[in-house]
Amino acid sequence: ATAQTNEKPFVIPELREWTGAEGTFTPSESMRIVYPAKEGGLKKIAHQFAKDYRAMFNTEPEVETGKARKGDIVLAIKKDKKLDKEGYNIKIGDKIEITAPACEGIMWGTRTILQIAEQNKGQNLPKGIIRDYPDYELRGFMLDCGRKYIPMHFLRDYVKFMSYYKMNTLQIHLNDNGFKQFFEHDWNKTPAAFRLESDYFPGLAARDGHYTKKEFVELQLLADSLGVEIIPEIALFHTLPRGVWL
């Protein structure tokens, strides 16, 4: 049979550059995620990668420092003047090497490997070289939890899938009133909600659903481990004599 150069893998967002090679990478039964001991900042990413790999493929690679062998995945910081902190390179050969100038790029590189692996049930990743970097520094959106309560388990799941698709910012709108046109244009009939627990104003949090400070901090820590920044938004209002809100 004639060997063929591998086509560019399908991932979201699309890879910037792909140089195909021949053959496939098959994880060894004892596949490890390896990083240099001197680069301690990669430890958290390596363990998160292993955890995500287990969730998707029901097997968790060991995380170790030292020298990689065939069938391993390697994470390493490597200078590259043409890449910013979120850019990364991946070489898929007898082992997978993810390199980047900063930890942010390493994180996004692991997301790319997870996406490619998902299409092959964790097996037979196409060999080749990837060079990838984002178009925009900020990639995210705002979720209005003020007008409609969004359960915490949904927010946690949302953060996970944002990371999977390399989105890095989630702004959470924590308080607001409803749209008065749906309440007879009467502010006195228009509901309002504040979704975050307050020690200073104990009765401020909405009764139909709010977040404790502890669970909101835990959401931020989860997001941080996945490369996503949470921006809590608390809107300030002022009532004029006519009852108009600004």
Accessible surface in RSA format (square Angstrom, percent):
REM  Atomic radii and reference values for relative SASA: ProtOr
REM  Chains: A
REM  Algorithm: Lee & Richards
REM  Probe-radius: 1.40
REM  Slices: 20
REM RES _ NUM      All-atoms   Total-Side   Main-Chain    Non-polar    All polar
REM                ABS   REL    ABS   REL    ABS   REL    ABS   REL    ABS   REL
RES ALA A   1   160.01 147.1  66.38 102.4  93.62 213.0  84.18 118.5  75.82 200.9
RES THR A   2   124.69  88.7 100.92 102.3  23.77  56.6  69.94  93.9  54.75  82.8
RES ALA A   3    65.38  60.1  37.28  57.5  28.10  63.9  48.46  68.2  16.92  44.8
RES GLN A   4   146.24  81.8 131.41  96.0  14.83  35.3  39.80  84.7 106.44  80.7
RES THR A   5    86.99  61.9  67.66  68.6  19.33  46.1  37.71  50.6  49.29  74.5
RES ASN A   6    31.24  21.5  22.79  22.0   8.45  20.3   6.21  14.9  25.04  24.2
RES GLU A   7   154.47  88.7 137.84 104.3  16.63  39.6  57.83 111.9  96.64  78.9
RES LYS A   8    83.53  40.7  59.02  36.2  24.50  58.3  39.48  35.5  44.05  46.9
RES PRO A   9    15.11  11.0   3.28   3.0  11.84  43.0  12.91  10.7   2.20  13.7
RES PHE A  10   138.24  69.2 129.27  80.1   8.97  23.3 134.41  81.5   3.83  11.0
RES VAL A  11     3.76   2.5   0.00   0.0   3.76   9.1   0.33   0.3   3.43   9.3
RES ILE A  12    83.37  47.4  83.17  62.0   0.20   0.5  83.37  60.0   0.00   0.0
RES PRO A  13    65.24  47.6  59.57  54.3   5.67  20.6  65.00  53.7   0.24   1.5
RES GLU A  14   123.88  71.1 105.83  80.1  18.05  43.0  39.22  75.9  84.66  69.1
RES LEU A  15     3.29   1.8   0.00   0.0   3.29   8.3   0.00   0.0   3.29   8.8
RES ARG A  16    92.03  38.6  66.09  33.7  25.94  61.8  20.82  28.5  71.22  43.2
RES GLU A  17    79.91  45.9  74.75  56.6   5.16  12.3  36.36  70.3  43.55  35.6
RES TRP A  18    40.74  16.4  10.54   5.1  30.20  70.9  10.72   5.7  30.02  48.7
RES THR A  19    87.80  62.4  83.81  85.0   4.00   9.5  54.84  73.7  32.96  49.8
RES GLY A  20    20.72  25.5   0.00   N/A  20.72  25.5   0.18   0.5  20.54  46.0
RES ALA A  21    42.04  38.7  34.64  53.5   7.40  16.8  42.04  59.2   0.00   0.0
RES GLU A  22    98.67  56.6  84.71  64.1  13.96  33.2  25.08  48.5  73.60  60.1
RES GLY A  23    40.22  49.6   0.00   N/A  40.22  49.6  33.60  92.2   6.63  14.8
RES THR A  24    66.18  47.1  48.96  49.6  17.22  41.0  30.93  41.5  35.25  53.3
RES PHE A  25     3.64   1.8   2.02   1.2   1.62   4.2   3.64   2.2   0.00   0.0
RES THR A  26    71.66  51.0  56.03  56.8  15.63  37.3  44.91  60.3  26.75  40.4
RES PRO A  27    18.52  13.5   7.71   7.0  10.81  39.3   7.71   6.4  10.81  67.2
RES SER A  28    41.63  35.2  25.56  34.1  16.07  37.0  34.80  74.1   6.83   9.6
RES GLU A  29   191.68 110.0 147.03 111.2  44.64 106.3  69.86 135.1 121.81  99.5
RES SER A  30    68.65  58.0  56.38  75.2  12.28  28.3  48.82 104.0  19.83  27.8
RES MET A  31    13.73   7.1   8.33   5.5   5.40  12.9   7.88   6.7   5.84   7.7
RES ARG A  32    21.04   8.8  21.04  10.7   0.00   0.0   4.80   6.6  16.23   9.8
RES ILE A  33     0.00   0.0   0.00   0.0   0.00   0.0   0.00   0.0   0.00   0.0
RES VAL A  34     1.58   1.0   1.58   1.4   0.00   0.0   1.58   1.4   0.00   0.0
RES TYR A  35    15.94   7.4  15.69   8.9   0.25   0.6   1.82   1.4  14.12  17.4
RES PRO A  36    36.00  26.2  30.65  27.9   5.34  19.4  35.69  29.5   0.30   1.9
RES ALA A  37    77.19  71.0  52.66  81.3  24.54  55.8  53.75  75.7  23.44  62.1
RES LYS A  38   182.54  89.1 140.58  86.3  41.96  99.9  95.52  86.0  87.02  92.7
RES GLU A  39    31.74  18.2  25.62  19.4   6.12  14.6  21.01  40.6  10.73   8.8
RES GLY A  40    47.79  58.9   0.00   N/A  47.79  58.9  31.69  87.0  16.10  36.1
RES GLY A  41    52.69  65.0   0.00   N/A  52.69  65.0  35.37  97.1  17.32  38.8
RES LEU A  42     0.51   0.3   0.51   0.4   0.00   0.0   0.51   0.4   0.00   0.0
RES LYS A  43   114.51  55.9 114.51  70.3   0.00   0.0  56.85  51.2  57.66  61.4
RES LYS A  44   112.16  54.7 103.32  63.4   8.84  21.0  81.43  73.3  30.73  32.7
RES ILE A  45    10.52   6.0  10.19   7.6   0.32   0.8  10.37   7.5   0.14   0.4
RES ALA A  46     0.00   0.0   0.00   0.0   0.00   0.0   0.00   0.0   0.00   0.0
RES HIS A  47    89.49  48.9  85.35  59.3   4.14  10.6  61.25  63.1  28.23  32.9
RES GLN A  48    20.03  11.2  16.57  12.1   3.45   8.2   3.84   8.2  16.19  12.3
RES PHE A  49     0.08   0.0   0.08   0.1   0.00   0.0   0.08   0.0   0.00   0.0
RES ALA A  50     0.46   0.4   0.46   0.7   0.00   0.0   0.46   0.6   0.00   0.0
RES LYS A  51   106.00  51.7 105.99  65.0   0.01   0.0  57.59  51.8  48.41  51.6
RES ASP A  52    24.63  17.3  23.74  23.6   0.89   2.1   7.70  18.1  16.92  16.9
RES TYR A  53     9.86   4.6   9.86   5.6   0.00   0.0   4.15   3.1   5.72   7.0
RES ARG A  54   111.83  47.0 108.37  55.2   3.46   8.2  32.43  44.3  79.40  48.1
RES ALA A  55    87.63  80.6  45.76  70.6  41.87  95.2  56.36  79.4  31.27  82.8
RES MET A  56    67.75  35.1  33.72  22.3  34.03  81.0  34.84  29.6  32.91  43.6
RES PHE A  57    36.95  18.5  14.00   8.7  22.95  59.7  20.91  12.7  16.04  45.9
RES ASN A  58   140.29  96.7 118.63 114.6  21.66  52.1  28.37  68.3 111.92 108.2
RES THR A  59    76.10  54.1  69.83  70.8   6.26  14.9  45.12  60.6  30.98  46.8
RES GLU A  60    79.19  45.5  56.07  42.4  23.11  55.0  18.48  35.8  60.70  49.6
RES PRO A  61     9.67   7.1   1.27   1.2   8.40  30.6   6.76   5.6   2.91  18.1
RES GLU A  62   113.66  65.3 110.59  83.7   3.07   7.3  36.02  69.7  77.63  63.4
RES VAL A  63    29.21  19.2   4.81   4.4  24.41  58.8   4.81   4.2  24.41  66.2
RES GLU A  64    68.04  39.1  61.35  46.4   6.68  15.9  27.23  52.7  40.80  33.3
RES THR A  65    64.59  45.9  43.84  44.4  20.75  49.4  15.87  21.3  48.72  73.7
RES GLY A  66    50.98  62.9   0.00   N/A  50.98  62.9  37.42 102.7  13.56  30.4
RES LYS A  67   187.81  91.6 164.90 101.2  22.91  54.5 114.40 103.0  73.42  78.2
RES ALA A  68    20.44  18.8   4.53   7.0  15.91  36.2   4.53   6.4  15.91  42.1
RES ARG A  69   120.44  50.6 113.61  57.9   6.82  16.2  60.66  82.9  59.78  36.2
RES LYS A  70   156.45  76.3 139.75  85.7  16.70  39.8  85.12  76.6  71.33  76.0
RES GLY A  71     2.26   2.8   0.00   N/A   2.26   2.8   2.26   6.2   0.00   0.0
RES ASP A  72     0.03   0.0   0.03   0.0   0.00   0.0   0.00   0.0   0.03   0.0
RES ILE A  73     2.34   1.3   2.34   1.7   0.00   0.0   2.34   1.7   0.00   0.0
RES VAL A  74    23.20  15.3  23.20  21.0   0.00   0.0  23.20  20.2   0.00   0.0
RES LEU A  75     0.00   0.0   0.00   0.0   0.00   0.0   0.00   0.0   0.00   0.0
RES ALA A  76    19.22  17.7  19.22  29.7   0.00   0.0  19.22  27.1   0.00   0.0
RES ILE A  77    57.21  32.6  41.47  30.9  15.75  38.0  41.47  29.9  15.75  42.7
RES LYS A  78   135.17  65.9 129.68  79.6   5.49  13.1  76.51  68.9  58.67  62.5
RES LYS A  79   194.98  95.1 174.20 106.9  20.79  49.5 118.56 106.7  76.43  81.4
RES ASP A  80    34.99  24.5  21.99  21.9  13.00  30.7  13.65  32.1  21.34  21.3
RES LYS A  81   212.67 103.8 170.48 104.6  42.19 100.5 122.45 110.2  90.22  96.1
RES LYS A  82   182.62  89.1 148.78  91.3  33.84  80.6  99.44  89.5  83.18  88.6
RES LEU A  83    14.44   8.0   0.27   0.2  14.18  35.6   2.68   1.9  11.76  31.6
RES ASP A  84    82.53  57.8  66.49  66.2  16.04  37.9  44.99 105.9  37.54  37.4
RES LYS A  85   110.10  53.7 103.71  63.6   6.40  15.2  57.40  51.7  52.71  56.1
RES GLU A  86    11.37   6.5  10.53   8.0   0.84   2.0   2.87   5.5   8.51   6.9
RES GLY A  87     0.00   0.0   0.00   N/A   0.00   0.0   0.00   0.0   0.00   0.0
RES TYR A  88     2.51   1.2   2.51   1.4   0.00   0.0   2.51   1.9   0.00   0.0
RES ASN A  89    33.95  23.4  33.79  32.7   0.17   0.4  16.26  39.1  17.69  17.1
RES ILE A  90     0.88   0.5   0.00   0.0   0.88   2.1   0.88   0.6   0.00   0.0
RES LYS A  91   111.66  54.5 110.64  67.9   1.02   2.4  56.37  50.7  55.30  58.9
RES ILE A  92     3.80   2.2   0.00   0.0   3.80   9.1   0.00   0.0   3.80  10.3
RES GLY A  93    15.57  19.2   0.00   N/A  15.57  19.2  15.57  42.7   0.00   0.0
RES ASP A  94    80.46  56.4  69.10  68.8  11.36  26.9  16.95  39.9  63.50  63.3
RES LYS A  95    70.07  34.2  68.62  42.1   1.45   3.5  18.86  17.0  51.22  54.6
RES ILE A  96     1.04   0.6   1.04   0.8   0.00   0.0   1.04   0.7   0.00   0.0
RES GLU A  97    55.67  32.0  54.53  41.3   1.14   2.7   4.18   8.1  51.49  42.0
RES ILE A  98     0.11   0.1   0.00   0.0   0.11   0.3   0.00   0.0   0.11   0.3
RES THR A  99    25.65  18.2  25.65  26.0   0.00   0.0  18.11  24.3   7.54  11.4
RES ALA A 100     1.21   1.1   0.00   0.0   1.21   2.7   1.19   1.7   0.02   0.0
RES PRO A 101    38.25  27.9  18.90  17.2  19.35  70.3  19.48  16.1  18.77 116.6
RES ALA A 102    24.47  22.5  19.78  30.5   4.70  10.7  24.47  34.5   0.00   0.0
RES CYS A 103    44.08  33.3  41.29  46.1   2.78   6.5  19.98  50.6  24.10  26.0
RES GLU A 104    74.81  43.0  69.50  52.6   5.31  12.6  36.47  70.5  38.34  31.3
RES GLY A 105     0.00   0.0   0.00   N/A   0.00   0.0   0.00   0.0   0.00   0.0
RES ILE A 106     0.00   0.0   0.00   0.0   0.00   0.0   0.00   0.0   0.00   0.0
RES MET A 107     8.57   4.4   8.57   5.7   0.00   0.0   8.57   7.3   0.00   0.0
RES TRP A 108     7.53   3.0   7.53   3.6   0.00   0.0   7.18   3.8   0.34   0.6
RES GLY A 109     0.00   0.0   0.00   N/A   0.00   0.0   0.00   0.0   0.00   0.0
RES THR A 110     0.00   0.0   0.00   0.0   0.00   0.0   0.00   0.0   0.00   0.0
RES ARG A 111     6.76   2.8   6.76   3.4   0.00   0.0   0.00   0.0   6.76   4.1
RES THR A 112     0.00   0.0   0.00   0.0   0.00   0.0   0.00   0.0   0.00   0.0
RES ILE A 113     1.64   0.9   1.64   1.2   0.00   0.0   1.64   1.2   0.00   0.0
RES LEU A 114     1.38   0.8   1.38   1.0   0.00   0.0   1.38   1.0   0.00   0.0
RES GLN A 115     9.48   5.3   8.61   6.3   0.87   2.1   2.79   5.9   6.68   5.1
RES ILE A 116     2.70   1.5   2.63   2.0   0.07   0.2   2.64   1.9   0.06   0.2
RES ALA A 117     1.04   1.0   1.04   1.6   0.00   0.0   1.04   1.5   0.00   0.0
RES GLU A 118    93.63  53.8  81.36  61.6  12.26  29.2  22.54  43.6  71.08  58.0
RES GLN A 119   101.37  56.7  64.08  46.8  37.29  88.8  43.83  93.3  57.53  43.6
RES ASN A 120    56.75  39.1  42.78  41.3  13.97  33.6  10.16  24.4  46.59  45.0
RES LYS A 121   179.06  87.4 163.08 100.1  15.99  38.1 108.67  97.8  70.40  75.0
RES GLY A 122     1.48   1.8   0.00   N/A   1.48   1.8   1.48   4.1   0.00   0.0
RES GLN A 123    82.59  46.2  82.58  60.4   0.01   0.0  33.37  71.0  49.21  37.3
RES ASN A 124    76.24  52.6  71.78  69.4   4.45  10.7  12.70  30.6  63.54  61.4
RES LEU A 125     3.47   1.9   3.47   2.5   0.00   0.0   3.47   2.4   0.00   0.0
RES PRO A 126    23.39  17.0  23.38  21.3   0.01   0.0  23.39  19.3   0.00   0.0
RES LYS A 127    45.09  22.0  45.09  27.7   0.00   0.0  10.10   9.1  34.99  37.3
RES GLY A 128     2.05   2.5   0.00   N/A   2.05   2.5   1.76   4.8   0.29   0.6
RES ILE A 129    86.95  49.5  85.53  63.7   1.41   3.4  85.53  61.6   1.41   3.8
RES ILE A 130     0.00   0.0   0.00   0.0   0.00   0.0   0.00   0.0   0.00   0.0
RES ARG A 131    51.36  21.6  50.88  25.9   0.48   1.2  22.17  30.3  29.19  17.7
RES ASP A 132     9.82   6.9   9.82   9.8   0.00   0.0   0.04   0.1   9.78   9.8
RES TYR A 133    75.98  35.5  69.29  39.4   6.69  17.4  42.25  31.7  33.74  41.6
RES PRO A 134    35.09  25.6  12.54  11.4  22.55  82.0  22.62  18.7  12.47  77.5
RES ASP A 135   107.70  75.4  72.12  71.8  35.58  84.1  13.59  32.0  94.11  93.9
RES TYR A 136   157.71  73.6 153.80  87.5   3.91  10.2 110.41  83.0  47.30  58.3
RES GLU A 137   139.45  80.1 123.88  93.7  15.57  37.1  49.98  96.7  89.47  73.0
RES LEU A 138   119.52  66.6 103.52  74.1  16.00  40.2 104.77  73.6  14.76  39.7
RES ARG A 139    37.20  15.6  30.87  15.7   6.33  15.1  34.93  47.7   2.27   1.4
RES GLY A 140    28.24  34.8   0.00   N/A  28.24  34.8   0.21   0.6  28.03  62.8
RES PHE A 141    67.66  33.9  51.09  31.6  16.58  43.1  65.10  39.5   2.56   7.3
RES MET A 142    95.48  49.4  70.88  46.9  24.60  58.6  70.58  60.0  24.90  33.0
RES LEU A 143    33.49  18.6  33.18  23.7   0.31   0.8  33.49  23.5   0.00   0.0
RES ASP A 144    40.84  28.6  29.98  29.8  10.86  25.7  22.06  51.9  18.79  18.7
RES CYS A 145     0.00   0.0   0.00   0.0   0.00   0.0   0.00   0.0   0.00   0.0
RES GLY A 146     0.87   1.1   0.00   N/A   0.87   1.1   0.00   0.0   0.87   2.0
RES ARG A 147    91.87  38.6  59.83  30.5  32.04  76.3  23.68  32.4  68.19  41.3
RES LYS A 148   144.11  70.3 140.80  86.4   3.31   7.9  93.37  84.0  50.73  54.0
RES TYR A 149    64.99  30.3  53.48  30.4  11.51  29.9  33.85  25.4  31.14  38.4
RES ILE A 150    22.99  13.1  22.99  17.1   0.00   0.0  22.99  16.6   0.00   0.0
RES PRO A 151    50.68  36.9  50.68  46.2   0.00   0.0  50.68  41.8   0.00   0.0
RES MET A 152    21.41  11.1  18.93  12.5   2.49   5.9  18.93  16.1   2.49   3.3
RES HIS A 153   125.20  68.4 119.47  83.0   5.73  14.7  95.51  98.4  29.69  34.6
RES PHE A 154    82.67  41.4  81.78  50.7   0.89   2.3  82.48  50.0   0.19   0.6
RES LEU A 155     0.00   0.0   0.00   0.0   0.00   0.0   0.00   0.0   0.00   0.0
RES ARG A 156    78.05  32.8  78.05  39.8   0.00   0.0  21.34  29.2  56.71  34.4
RES ASP A 157    80.89  56.7  77.29  76.9   3.60   8.5  24.92  58.6  55.97  55.8
RES TYR A 158    48.79  22.8  48.55  27.6   0.25   0.6  12.14   9.1  36.65  45.2
RES VAL A 159     0.00   0.0   0.00   0.0   0.00   0.0   0.00   0.0   0.00   0.0
RES LYS A 160   104.41  50.9  98.22  60.3   6.18  14.7  52.20  47.0  52.21  55.6
RES PHE A 161    88.95  44.5  86.40  53.5   2.55   6.6  88.94  53.9   0.01   0.0
RES MET A 162     0.00   0.0   0.00   0.0   0.00   0.0   0.00   0.0   0.00   0.0
RES SER A 163     0.05   0.0   0.05   0.1   0.00   0.0   0.05   0.1   0.00   0.0
RES TYR A 164    34.44  16.1  34.42  19.6   0.01   0.0  34.29  25.8   0.15   0.2
RES TYR A 165    76.14  35.5  72.78  41.4   3.35   8.7  34.28  25.8  41.86  51.6
RES LYS A 166    12.65   6.2  12.05   7.4   0.60   1.4  12.02  10.8   0.64   0.7
RES MET A 167    49.88  25.8  49.88  33.0   0.00   0.0  34.50  29.3  15.38  20.4
RES ASN A 168    20.21  13.9  18.30  17.7   1.91   4.6   7.04  17.0  13.17  12.7
RES THR A 169    12.08   8.6  12.08  12.2   0.00   0.0   5.67   7.6   6.41   9.7
RES LEU A 170     0.00   0.0   0.00   0.0   0.00   0.0   0.00   0.0   0.00   0.0
RES GLN A 171    58.43  32.7  58.43  42.7   0.00   0.0   3.57   7.6  54.86  41.6
RES ILE A 172     0.00   0.0   0.00   0.0   0.00   0.0   0.00   0.0   0.00   0.0
RES HIS A 173    11.71   6.4  11.71   8.1   0.00   0.0  10.20  10.5   1.51   1.8
RES LEU A 174     0.00   0.0   0.00   0.0   0.00   0.0   0.00   0.0   0.00   0.0
RES ASN A 175    12.57   8.7  12.57  12.1   0.00   0.0   1.70   4.1  10.87  10.5
RES ASP A 176    15.66  11.0  11.93  11.9   3.73   8.8   1.97   4.6  13.69  13.7
RES ASN A 177    15.37  10.6  14.76  14.3   0.61   1.5   4.81  11.6  10.56  10.2
RES GLY A 178    12.15  15.0   0.00   N/A  12.15  15.0   9.84  27.0   2.31   5.2
RES PHE A 179    96.85  48.5  92.57  57.3   4.28  11.1  95.34  57.8   1.51   4.3
RES LYS A 180    67.83  33.1  66.58  40.9   1.25   3.0  36.22  32.6  31.61  33.7
RES GLN A 181    96.25  53.8  76.33  55.8  19.92  47.4  25.62  54.5  70.64  53.6
RES PHE A 182   149.63  74.9 120.04  74.4  29.58  77.0 126.09  76.4  23.53  67.4
RES PHE A 183    70.40  35.2  65.40  40.5   5.00  13.0  70.40  42.7   0.00   0.0
RES GLU A 184   129.13  74.1  98.07  74.2  31.06  74.0  52.84 102.2  76.29  62.3
RES HIS A 185   119.51  65.3  97.49  67.8  22.02  56.3  71.44  73.6  48.08  55.9
RES ASP A 186    43.89  30.7  40.24  40.1   3.64   8.6  13.71  32.3  30.18  30.1
RES TRP A 187    71.11  28.5  56.52  27.4  14.58  34.2  52.70  28.1  18.40  29.9
RES ASN A 188   146.73 101.2 109.01 105.3  37.73  90.8  28.78  69.3 117.95 114.0
RES LYS A 189   115.22  56.2  92.76  56.9  22.46  53.5  70.50  63.5  44.73  47.6
RES THR A 190    14.51  10.3   0.11   0.1  14.41  34.3   0.54   0.7  13.97  21.1
RES PRO A 191    74.23  54.1  61.86  56.4  12.37  45.0  73.26  60.5   0.96   6.0
RES ALA A 192    75.44  69.4  41.06  63.4  34.38  78.2  44.13  62.1  31.31  82.9
RES ALA A 193    17.28  15.9   8.56  13.2   8.72  19.8  14.48  20.4   2.80   7.4
RES PHE A 194    33.58  16.8  31.54  19.5   2.04   5.3  31.54  19.1   2.04   5.8
RES ARG A 195     4.22   1.8   4.22   2.2   0.00   0.0   0.00   0.0   4.22   2.6
RES LEU A 196    30.20  16.8  30.20  21.6   0.00   0.0  30.20  21.2   0.00   0.0
RES GLU A 197    62.10  35.7  57.11  43.2   4.99  11.9  11.75  22.7  50.35  41.1
RES SER A 198    23.38  19.8  13.86  18.5   9.53  21.9  10.73  22.9  12.65  17.7
RES ASP A 199   103.66  72.6  79.94  79.6  23.72  56.1  39.23  92.3  64.43  64.3
RES TYR A 200   183.52  85.7 158.58  90.2  24.94  64.9 116.76  87.7  66.77  82.3
RES PHE A 201   115.21  57.6 113.10  70.1   2.11   5.5 115.11  69.8   0.10   0.3
RES PRO A 202   114.36  83.3  87.93  80.2  26.43  96.1  90.50  74.7  23.86 148.3
RES GLY A 203    76.95  94.9   0.00   N/A  76.95  94.9  43.83 120.3  33.12  74.2
RES LEU A 204    79.38  44.2  63.30  45.3  16.08  40.4  68.57  48.2  10.81  29.1
RES ALA A 205    17.86  16.4   8.12  12.5   9.74  22.2   8.12  11.4   9.74  25.8
RES ALA A 206    12.45  11.4   3.47   5.4   8.98  20.4  12.45  17.5   0.00   0.0
RES ARG A 207   248.15 104.2 206.81 105.4  41.34  98.4  83.27 113.8 164.88  99.9
RES ASP A 208   105.60  74.0  72.92  72.6  32.69  77.3  52.54 123.7  53.06  52.9
RES GLY A 209    13.73  16.9   0.00   N/A  13.73  16.9  13.33  36.6   0.40   0.9
RES HIS A 210    69.55  38.0  56.98  39.6  12.57  32.2  38.11  39.3  31.44  36.6
RES TYR A 211     0.00   0.0   0.00   0.0   0.00   0.0   0.00   0.0   0.00   0.0
RES THR A 212    54.40  38.7  54.40  55.1   0.00   0.0  49.43  66.4   4.97   7.5
RES LYS A 213    88.99  43.4  87.65  53.8   1.34   3.2  58.94  53.0  30.05  32.0
RES LYS A 214   147.61  72.0 137.45  84.3  10.16  24.2 114.94 103.5  32.67  34.8
RES GLU A 215    47.56  27.3  46.89  35.5   0.68   1.6  13.98  27.0  33.58  27.4
RES PHE A 216     8.19   4.1   8.19   5.1   0.00   0.0   8.19   5.0   0.00   0.0
RES VAL A 217    76.75  50.5  76.75  69.5   0.00   0.0  76.75  66.7   0.00   0.0
RES GLU A 218    68.73  39.5  65.37  49.5   3.36   8.0  26.09  50.5  42.64  34.8
RES LEU A 219     0.00   0.0   0.00   0.0   0.00   0.0   0.00   0.0   0.00   0.0
RES GLN A 220    62.02  34.7  57.34  41.9   4.68  11.1  17.14  36.5  44.88  34.0
RES LEU A 221   117.02  65.2 111.11  79.5   5.90  14.8 111.50  78.3   5.52  14.8
RES LEU A 222    23.07  12.9  16.78  12.0   6.29  15.8  22.16  15.6   0.92   2.5
RES ALA A 223     0.26   0.2   0.26   0.4   0.00   0.0   0.26   0.4   0.00   0.0
RES ASP A 224    84.75  59.4  73.93  73.6  10.82  25.6  17.01  40.0  67.74  67.6
RES SER A 225    20.48  17.3  19.52  26.1   0.95   2.2  17.61  37.5   2.87   4.0
RES LEU A 226     4.86   2.7   4.86   3.5   0.00   0.0   4.86   3.4   0.00   0.0
RES GLY A 227    31.05  38.3   0.00   N/A  31.05  38.3  22.62  62.1   8.43  18.9
RES VAL A 228     4.66   3.1   0.00   0.0   4.66  11.2   1.22   1.1   3.44   9.3
RES GLU A 229   107.76  61.9 100.30  75.9   7.45  17.7  37.67  72.9  70.08  57.2
RES ILE A 230    15.04   8.6   0.97   0.7  14.07  33.9   0.97   0.7  14.07  38.2
RES ILE A 231    64.44  36.7  63.56  47.3   0.88   2.1  64.44  46.4   0.00   0.0
RES PRO A 232    58.96  43.0  40.14  36.6  18.82  68.4  40.14  33.1  18.82 117.0
RES GLU A 233    48.50  27.8  44.93  34.0   3.56   8.5  21.55  41.7  26.95  22.0
RES ILE A 234    82.52  47.0  59.95  44.7  22.56  54.4  59.95  43.2  22.56  61.2
RES ALA A 235    25.78  23.7  15.49  23.9  10.29  23.4  22.37  31.5   3.42   9.0
RES LEU A 236   161.82  90.1 136.51  97.7  25.31  63.6 137.85  96.8  23.97  64.5
RES PHE A 237    76.86  38.5  41.09  25.4  35.77  93.1  42.89  26.0  33.97  97.2
RES HIS A 238   112.61  61.5 109.75  76.3   2.85   7.3  74.40  76.7  38.21  44.5
RES THR A 239    75.13  53.4  55.40  56.2  19.73  47.0  41.92  56.3  33.21  50.2
RES LEU A 240    63.24  35.2  61.29  43.8   1.95   4.9  61.42  43.1   1.82   4.9
RES PRO A 241   140.88 102.7  97.38  88.8  43.50 158.1 110.74  91.4  30.15 187.4
RES ARG A 242   223.96  94.0 187.07  95.4  36.89  87.8  66.75  91.2 157.21  95.3
RES GLY A 243    21.72  26.8   0.00   N/A  21.72  26.8  21.71  59.6   0.02   0.0
RES VAL A 244    68.81  45.3  68.81  62.3   0.00   0.0  68.81  59.8   0.00   0.0
RES TRP A 245    94.91  38.1  76.66  37.1  18.24  42.8  73.28  39.1  21.63  35.1
RES LEU A 246   128.46  71.5  94.72  67.8  33.73  84.8 126.68  89.0   1.78   4.8
END  Absolute sums over single chains surface
CHAIN  1 A    14428.0      11776.0       2652.1       8198.9       6229.1
END  Absolute sums over all chains
TOTAL         14428.0      11776.0       2652.1       8198.9       6229.1
